[in-house]
Amino acid sequence: MNIYGLTIDDMEKYFISLGYKRFHADQLFSWLYEKRIDSYEQITNMKKELLNIIEKDYSINKLKIVNIEKDIDVCKYLFELCDGEHIEAVLMKHDYGNSICVSSQVGCNMGCKFCESGRRKRVRNLEAYEMVLQIMMIEEELGERISHVVVMGIGEPFDNYDNLVKFLKIINNPKGLAIGARHITVSTCGIVPKIKEFSNLGLQFNLAISLHAPNNEIRNEIMPINKVYSLDNLIPVLKEYYNNTNRRITFEYVLLNGINDSEECALQLSHLVKELNCYVNLIPYNETNNLNFKRSSTIQIMKFYDILKKNKINVTIRKEFGGKISAACGQLRSKKEDV
Ligand code: SAH
């Protein structure tokens, strides 16, 4: 077990179970996340005997960064995990701050037909500490703070729900990485029961839904999850989410040439999301050599955008990052994997 996977509540419980006081959790959090120690020996305000126990119970090892690819406003980091698996995270430099795209699993089981990252099936879930450390290691390498986090790297975060929530609590805690909930976005392909659970957490995180189709027919074709949780299940739960949290949902919609980018699709999409107080983010598809899908033409993207606008949908086209270094959406697959 690794110390970076404990929420402050977990840590308080741990100290109490050892017969110590709960305030040690605050102390330890401050050493880990403010002072950024590398070993327990650097801690000066806790008893040696307590530090020895912690050291026996929890490793303080970080991840290894084994490769960095840099472009002007984007960097891709390749991490090696302690079992030799590899994951990637992407740093994007915006005018409003640094944002990072975090991976949540090694591989992914959702099987979206257009997604390169998901061609490798899930090997395992990431532990909370493996998600926390993606952020910390990049902050330390960069020498700057990360202000925004999107869980949109490799993996389906709601297929790793418990670790995801621990991770969110650690990075959101003011004594942890102190990243505001409104600066953190979780993206899911639509695992309905977990969306429900998430809406009951009572926290202000942003939720993004990978929609990618305006009807069940097309969605079934490109996203197998739709056969389990169809739009008829998904849309009502999103309404409930909005009512519970008052937070607007973002729909991600990748435009795939000839598949979901017709004017008819744009109209259907407008009707589908109209009643939800939401944003639609149109994503130009990033083509990959291994899959046959093609990006919609710029004209088609603009037409699609205009139809949504005319129907009074809050719509934006995603700024593209990282195409040159294969760090774009859906392209995160370590070159170490040749499957
Ligand atoms: N599993 C989660 C998060 C990871 S994918 C989810 O489905 O939301 C992050 C986003 O990138 C998703 O919206 C996904 O559908 C999209 N995506 C996948 N492949 C892509 C590609 N080649 N080009 C553009 N977006 C892609």
Residues whose N, C-alpha, C, O or C-beta is under 5 A from the ligand:
A	BS01	SAH	F114 C115 E116 V151 M152 G153 G155 E156 P157 S187 T188 C189 S210 E252 V254 I283 P284 Y285 N286 C329 G330
